[in-house]
């Protein structure tokens, strides 16, 4: 398994209930048939979307994993909403990475 951490740069914007975190990333290179790409989010989140498609609406999970293999394009845009958080209170309260399995 190969891991790609999605660290900075993240953009953020306030919502009525918290903060929406935004990040773009390229499709990993060298993906072949039989390879699965997982998006993993560790930490609080209430809504997750990739390329405009909703992935999750649960804030109770410590870490969430999503098979995003078929959703990846050459350039991807992810949005994560964290309720009750304000970006000015500090950095992100979550970590995000891709796991390439296969």
N, C-alpha and C positions, 0 to 999 in steps of 0.2 A: 504494500500500500504506500502511496505517495501522498504527502500532505502539503497543501499550499495555504499559508495563513494570510488572511485578508486584513492586513494592518492598515495604517494610515496611507493615503489620505481619505478620510470620511468627511462628508458634508453633513450639516444638521440644520434642521428648521423646527421651530416650535409648532406644536399643534394645540388644539384647545385642551387636550388631556395630558400632554407630555412633550416628547421630542421624537421627530422622525429622522432617522439616520440613513444617509444615502451613500452608496459606493458603486462605482463602475469597475468592471474587470473584464479582461479578455478571456476567451475560451482557452482552456489549457491545450497545448499543442501535443501532437502525437497520440491522440485518442483513437483507439481502434475498436472494431466490433468486440463485444464481450466485456468492455470496460464500463464500469459504473462510476458516476461522479456524484458524490454526496455533498450537500451543503449542510454544515454542522454549525449550530449556534448554541453557545454555552452562556447562560445568563438570562436575565429577564427580557421577555419580548411579548407584545400582545398582538402584533400583526407582522407578518413577513411576506414580502412579495419579490418575485424575480421576473424581470421583463414585463411587469404589469400584471402578472398572474399571482393570485393569492396562494400562499403556501401554508399559513398557520394562523390561528387566532387564539392560541393558548398561552397563558402567562404562567401556568403551574409547572411546566417542565423545566428541569435543571439544564438539560441539553436536548435539543431537537435535531433530528436528522431527516433530510429530505433528498430523495433521489431526483436530481435535476438533470440527468443525462440528456433526456430528450428536449429539455427546455433551453439548453445553452445555444447561444448564437455567437458570432465572432466577437461582439461587444455586448456585455450584459450589464444590467442596472438592477441593483438590489435596494430594497427599502425595508427598514426595520423600525417599528414604532415601539417605544418604551413609555408606558403610561406613568404619570406622576414624576417623571424625570425631566429636569431642565439641563440643557447642555452647559449652562454657565456654572452648574454645581460641580463640574469636573468632567473627566473624560468619559468614554463609553463604559457602561456597566456590563458589557458582554464581549465575548470573543467569537470570531467567525473564521471558519476555514473550509477548504474543499478537501475531501478525501477521494483519491482516485484509486479504485479497487478493480483489479482484474489483470 
